Amino acid sequence: MWAIFTLILAFSSGTLSLDKLNMCMDAKHHKTSPGPEGLLYNQCAPWKNNACCTANTSEEAHSDNSYLYNFNWNHCGSMSPKCKKHFIQDTCFYECSPHLGPWIQEVDQSWRKERIVDVPLCMEDCHSWWEDCKDDFTCKSDWHTGWNWNSGFNHCPAGAKCRKWTDFYPTPKSMCEQIWSNSYLYTTHSKTSGRCMQLWFSGENPNRKVAEYYLNSALQMPSFTLTSILSLAAASLAMTMS
Ligand SMILES: *[C@@H]1O[C@H](CO)[C@@H](O)[C@H](O)[C@H]1NC(C)=O
């Protein structure tokens, strides 16, 4: 009896111990837990007080074909600098953010155990990204899969012609959601709303409060219910035995 009781307690406290508001996903370059990184480079510097990326990762995030993912932004001619800066920011956000907990899911991939799904992006960040890239070229709408990696870097697969950005992404929404296979969710929330995640910010990281909001409003419910049921079960078990 006591064994079961202990088991229930251990399980219910286990479900609570994972800090979804301050954690790093289990992926290719993330630290195991977030912490200060005084030397974060350039566009990644806003995360320096609390980051899942190292200084090395933050510097690599700024170079073409970096060892991080061997990803070639220039697969349809040179990507314009104004467009590329959004991909650098996207990389900083992905690698450095300690507040993605509510949107982290397990995946069965060789290069990572977890990914993000449907992170609600602020409208301004998605729109400015699309505006600055809409005159560039690409050959695919989902940049996660389907490339030709024969050279070690991604190139357009056979039959995929380079076309205008807007042929693949007619709207900001289509770009933000499709480019990383639904890692991001388009929203009409603005940066002041507290209801969307910001790729671009300065000063204190505004995304912790946003993660807290989503954790409390929707995603917390199932585990809260589970914890309540387990606590009740434990309590009644304890009473039966006393
Ligand atoms: C980061 O680390 C990798 C692997 O150790 C190394 O090859 C690379 O040169 C480093 N990059 C920087 C910018 O220090």
The ligand as a MOL file (V3000), in Angstrom:
LIG
                    3D

  0  0  0     0  0            999 V3000
M  V30 BEGIN CTAB
M  V30 COUNTS 14 14 0 0 0
M  V30 BEGIN ATOM
M  V30 1 C 32.0010 27.0330 -32.8430 0
M  V30 2 O 32.3170 25.6850 -32.5280 0
M  V30 3 C 32.5630 24.8710 -33.6550 0
M  V30 4 C 32.7020 23.4370 -33.1880 0
M  V30 5 O 33.5000 23.3090 -32.0620 0
M  V30 6 C 33.7940 25.3860 -34.4050 0
M  V30 7 O 34.0500 24.5940 -35.5270 0
M  V30 8 C 33.5250 26.8470 -34.8210 0
M  V30 9 O 34.6650 27.3900 -35.4360 0
M  V30 10 C 33.1170 27.6980 -33.6220 0
M  V30 11 N 32.6660 28.9760 -34.1370 0
M  V30 12 C 33.0150 30.1440 -33.5860 0
M  V30 13 C 32.4380 31.3550 -34.2410 0
M  V30 14 O 33.7600 30.2410 -32.6370 0
M  V30 END ATOM
M  V30 BEGIN BOND
M  V30 1 1 1 2
M  V30 2 1 1 10
M  V30 3 1 2 3
M  V30 4 1 3 4
M  V30 5 1 3 6
M  V30 6 1 4 5
M  V30 7 1 6 7
M  V30 8 1 6 8
M  V30 9 1 8 9
M  V30 10 1 8 10
M  V30 11 1 10 11
M  V30 12 1 11 12
M  V30 13 1 12 13
M  V30 14 2 12 14
M  V30 END BOND
M  V30 END CTAB
M  END
